[in-house]
Amino acid sequence: LTFPSFKCYNQVPGWNLVFLGLLLTFGQLSWGQKGMDIPEYDGKDRVHDLNVKNYKSVMKKYDVMVVYYHEHVGSSKVSQKQFQIEELLAAQVLEDFDDEDIGIGLLDEKTDKAVAKKLGLDEADSIYIFIEDEVIEYDGELAADTLVEFLFDVIEDPVEIIDNVRELKGFHNIEEDIKLVGFFKSQKSEHYHEYEDAAEEFHPHIKFFATFSPKVAKSLDLKLNEVDFYEPFMDEPVVIPGKPYSEKELVEFIEDNDRPTLRKMQPHNMYEIWEDALDGEHIIAFAEEGDPDGFEFLEIVKEVAEDNTDNPNLSIVWIDPDDFPLLVPYWEKTFDIDLSSPQIGVVEVDDAESIWFDMDDGDDMPTVDELEDWLEDVLKMSTFNCDLPDDDDDDDDDDDDDDDDDDDDDDDDDDDDDDDDDDD
């Protein structure tokens, strides 16, 4: 982390810095919200300090190994206390996996750098999950319940099979994640194996489904060996061209389309989404899905996204304030907005400079056209300014002094006055 930078009128500290600090705090408080139910030792040593001598033997003992690559624990009481809390968090995570063969390893950035290098870990204060031949980086908050939920997804099969109408309904109910579904002859099909190998590359971040049932395939309008790609919140899929596919072709298509037009920031993916900014900026929509106004506004945002799904320059991040209660006061103060009502704006990632759509005080929400027009204006901005550009702001910066003589004289007078002020 670097020191925050400042610029423009509304000088605010870098959101990344405060974002990280608050979320780590959020993780500790989430751990504490369960009544300080400190895990008791159950006779199984499943949290290990990894080092050069033991890391290979320890990691061989488990089907799944969670490695926390942490910053060096200094001699101060504060840093030692912080690390004790993180160890207890690890122990609490393991309480939910009594029947699974999962271990947790701790790596110190300073003393265990050689081990981290051998394992391919390059970012301290990160959690990595080793399962079979895959290494999965966890980009969520440091909270036991969130990490547990993510680990349950990790140990599931990369491809979920749809056999009947009930399972098909469950597939359709998933709208917040990227998902794919393919129709294959059987699990022995070489085309299914290619699909399964591709799924392992993105598991568990992207949902992969398959069916071997002609009846299910017909309801999905799928042809044999065909795969459909669904963006979040989109009813209609994109048929991946060029069937049957190789693993490489599927991976390339997904990588080219893994930034949806509308996506939801959730506790388990917050860092992944925040780091994936377009030109250093995010379009952020705050809306509480459980609130009537929030739900109505979210439906408008969804319609905007659906109308512009082919626009590669439009990617909206939806944040439900209810998912991040401890961050709400910070967001309200930093952006000077009221999150008791829906908001949409553009935020610069590095320093949290922002522009927000002017929501009327009345009950009426903006129309789809109004919101689209505003977003189009914002996306046309060549540089991030503190206010939306004026309609007549077409002159080049280098030509600002090339106005008529009267303007030049006025500018000279103003400069003289400024010089006098400076001398004062």
Secondary structure, DSSP 8 states (H G I E B T S, - for coil): -------SSS----HHHHHHHHHHHHHHHHHHTTTS------S---EEE--TTTHHHHHHT-SEEEEEEE----SSHHHHHHHHHHHHHHHHHHHT-SSS-EEEEEEETTTTHHHHHHHT---SSEEEEEETTEEEEE-S-S-HHHHHHHHHHHHS-SEEE--SHHHHHHHHH--SS-EEEEE-S-TT-HHHHHHHHHHHHHTTTSEEEEE--HHHHHHTT--TT-EEEE-TT-SS-EE-SSSS--HHHHHHHHHHT-S-SEEE--TTTHHHHHH--BTTEEEEEE--TTSHHHHHHHHHHHHHHHHTTT-TT--EEEE-GGG-GGGHHHHHHHHT--TTS-EEEEEETTT--EEE----SSS----HHHHHHHHHHHHH-SS--SS---TT--S-GGGTT-S-HHHHHHHHHHHHHHHHHHH-
